[in-house]
Amino acid sequence: MASQPVVPSVYQIEISGWNVEGEFFVERTELRWSERGDKRVSLRQSVRDGAVVFVRLMLQKSDHSTFPIAYQAELVADQRSRGSIEMRLLPCQPRSNESSHDSANEDRMHPVAVNEKHG
């Protein structure tokens, strides 16, 4: 019994986040999901490597709203000369917050700089 090749799936999505200029954007594009689980998008917006973006599946024939899911964007190919960049989407992992609940670990906690500019 021969196995059939798995064809990558393509989904219409809405992706949002902050571009390299620090401006919020919302863009509709296609999510290409390979047989290995690799998720890629081509964007018109320039997004920093490692930026967090939010992906919402666009359902055509449904009354149900979908919720955005956070991903980390990894630069694959910068094709701005052609009007797009290709990004791989990686699942966001929650940061460990163990030390904030353990008073014995307070000496190891680092203060947050309050004068940092937030985009």
Order of alpha helices (4+ residues) and beta strands (2+ residues): beta-beta-beta-beta-beta-beta
